[in-house]
Amino acid sequence: MKKDCSYREKKVMTMKTVTEMTGLSERQIRYYEAQNIIFPARNSSLTRRYSFSDIEELMDIAEKIEEGVLTREIREDLDKKRKTTNRINTR
């Protein structure tokens, strides 16, 4: 059975929902966005929208930060993963 992950990628959740689900503050999430670690979509009124994948990524980021990993290192690691995923998806 092929796993359909399209729902995981739909950016439909608001910042309020994400803060409630992750326990992170709006400030923390905006910081991760400013550091080019997370990339929310914006609707026509410029409200940020997040997906389930974004929430999972935010939880991983928060865990790494607690462990003392620098945001620069997290960004580099995520960039490598995204490049690998893009290469696989374009085949």
CORDAGI-V473639 format. One line per field, one symbol per residue. ss: DSSP state (H for helix, E for strand, L for the rest). psi: psi as a letter, one per 40 degrees, with the letter a starting at -180 (. if undefined). burial: # if it has 24 or more other ideal C-beta (glycine too) atoms within 12 Angstrom, else .. A space follows every 10 residues. Layout:
# CORDAGI-V473639
ss=???
psi=???
burial=???
This chain:
# CORDAGI-V473639
ss=LLLLLHHHHL LLELHHHHHH HHLLLHHHHH HHHHLLLLLL EELLLLLEEE LHHHHHHHHH HHHHHHLLLL HHHHHHHHHH HHHHHHHHHL L
psi=hhhhedddeh geiidddddd ddeiiddddd ddddefdigi ihadeehihi iddddddddd ddddddeehi dddddddddd ddddddddde .
burial=.......... #.###.##.. .#.#...##. .##...#### .......### #.###.#### ##........ ...##..#.. .......... .
